[in-house]
Amino acid sequence: QETKLGVGLVKGLNFLSRYHDVRWRVATGTKGGLALLIPKSWPIDEWGSDEKGSFVWARITIANEKIVIINVYAPNNQRERDELWSRLSNLFETGKLILMGDFNMVKQEQDKRGGCSTSLHRVERDSWNLAKWK
């Protein structure tokens, strides 16, 4: 999840490495910072993050099934979120996918409290639905 993860905090995560593989993307200034903890019983085949710090991912194989796990910290800006969904759907088109994190959007206005209005606009809903999520 979004952690404002900095280098100092990464060193503090070492205690988790006994039972988990810890993958992270360090925050850029005050933005982003993500961690992904995968149990060691699920060996990581490959992992990475994007250059903007919007997501960190790991590809694992469990019982001969390939699964991609992605932790997202989506931008507050709708246009940038649309670009993120498009990028993610193009990067991870096939196989099983677990997508989690802070999407910075809500489906209904009643689900949100405080801040600016961020209801799921038709354009954004279409962008989300058009993503090649399999």
C-alpha positions as CSV (number, residue, x, y, z in Angstrom):
1,Q,0.0,0.0,0.0
2,E,1.0,3.7,-0.2
3,T,3.6,4.2,2.5
4,K,5.6,7.3,1.6
5,L,8.3,4.6,1.7
6,G,11.7,6.1,2.0
7,V,15.2,4.5,2.2
8,G,15.1,4.6,6.0
9,L,11.8,2.7,6.2
10,V,13.1,0.1,3.7
11,K,15.9,-0.7,6.1
12,G,13.3,-1.1,8.8
13,L,11.5,-3.8,6.8
14,N,14.4,-6.2,7.0
15,F,12.7,-8.0,9.9
16,L,10.0,-9.1,7.5
17,S,12.5,-10.8,5.2
18,R,12.5,-14.0,7.4
19,Y,9.1,-15.0,6.1
20,H,8.5,-12.7,3.1
21,D,10.1,-11.4,0.0
22,V,9.8,-7.6,0.2
23,R,9.7,-5.6,-3.0
24,W,9.3,-1.8,-3.0
25,R,9.5,1.4,-4.9
26,V,10.9,4.2,-2.8
27,A,8.9,7.5,-2.8
28,T,9.9,10.4,-5.0
29,G,9.8,13.4,-2.7
30,T,6.5,13.2,-1.0
31,K,4.7,11.1,-3.7
32,G,4.2,7.4,-3.8
33,G,6.3,4.8,-2.1
34,L,4.9,1.3,-2.4
35,A,5.7,-2.1,-0.8
36,L,4.7,-5.6,-1.8
37,L,5.2,-8.5,0.6
38,I,5.1,-11.9,-0.8
39,P,5.3,-15.1,1.4
40,K,8.5,-17.0,0.7
41,S,6.3,-20.0,0.0
42,W,5.4,-18.2,-3.2
43,P,8.7,-17.8,-5.1
44,I,9.0,-14.7,-7.2
45,D,9.8,-15.4,-10.8
46,E,10.1,-11.7,-11.8
47,W,9.3,-8.3,-10.3
48,G,9.5,-4.6,-11.2
49,S,8.0,-1.2,-10.8
50,D,7.3,1.7,-13.0
51,E,9.4,4.8,-13.4
52,K,6.7,7.1,-11.9
53,G,6.3,5.0,-8.7
54,S,2.7,4.2,-9.4
55,F,3.0,0.5,-9.1
56,V,5.2,-2.4,-8.0
57,W,4.5,-5.9,-9.3
58,A,5.6,-9.5,-8.9
59,R,5.1,-12.6,-11.1
60,I,4.8,-15.8,-9.1
61,T,4.0,-19.4,-9.9
62,I,1.8,-21.4,-7.6
63,A,0.8,-25.0,-8.6
64,N,2.0,-24.4,-12.2
65,E,-0.3,-21.3,-12.3
66,K,1.3,-18.0,-13.2
67,I,-0.1,-15.0,-11.3
68,V,0.8,-11.4,-11.4
69,I,0.3,-9.4,-8.2
70,I,0.3,-5.6,-8.6
71,N,0.1,-3.0,-5.8
72,V,-1.0,0.4,-7.2
73,Y,-0.9,3.9,-6.0
74,A,-2.9,5.7,-8.7
75,P,-2.6,9.4,-9.3
76,N,-5.3,11.8,-8.1
77,N,-5.6,13.3,-11.6
78,Q,-8.2,11.5,-13.8
79,R,-6.2,11.8,-17.0
80,E,-3.1,10.3,-15.3
81,R,-5.2,7.5,-13.8
82,D,-6.5,6.7,-17.3
83,E,-3.0,6.5,-18.6
84,L,-2.0,4.2,-15.7
85,W,-4.9,1.8,-16.3
86,S,-4.0,1.7,-20.0
87,R,-0.3,1.1,-19.2
88,L,-1.1,-1.7,-16.7
89,S,-3.6,-3.5,-19.0
90,N,-1.0,-3.4,-21.8
91,L,1.8,-4.7,-19.6
92,F,-0.1,-7.5,-18.0
93,E,-2.5,-8.8,-20.7
94,T,-2.5,-12.5,-20.0
95,G,-2.8,-14.8,-17.1
96,K,-4.2,-14.3,-13.6
97,L,-4.0,-10.9,-12.0
98,I,-4.4,-9.6,-8.5
99,L,-4.7,-5.9,-8.6
100,M,-4.8,-4.0,-5.2
101,G,-3.9,-0.7,-3.7
102,D,-5.1,2.9,-3.7
103,F,-7.0,3.6,-6.9
104,N,-7.8,7.2,-5.9
105,M,-11.3,6.8,-7.3
106,V,-14.7,5.8,-6.0
107,K,-17.6,4.1,-7.8
108,Q,-20.2,6.3,-6.1
109,E,-20.0,9.7,-4.5
110,Q,-21.6,8.3,-1.3
111,D,-18.5,6.1,-0.8
112,K,-16.3,9.2,-0.4
113,R,-15.8,11.5,2.5
114,G,-14.0,14.9,2.4
115,G,-11.7,16.3,-0.2
116,C,-12.6,17.1,-3.8
117,S,-15.4,15.4,-5.7
118,T,-13.9,12.2,-7.4
119,S,-16.9,10.2,-8.3
120,L,-16.3,7.7,-11.1
121,H,-17.0,9.8,-14.2
122,R,-18.4,8.1,-17.3
123,V,-15.1,8.7,-19.2
124,E,-13.1,7.1,-16.4
125,R,-15.5,4.2,-16.0
126,D,-15.2,3.6,-19.8
127,S,-11.4,3.8,-19.5
128,W,-11.4,1.2,-16.7
129,N,-13.8,-1.1,-18.5
130,L,-11.9,-0.9,-21.8
131,A,-8.6,-1.9,-20.1
132,K,-7.8,-5.4,-21.3
133,W,-8.3,-6.9,-17.8
134,K,-8.7,-10.7,-18.4
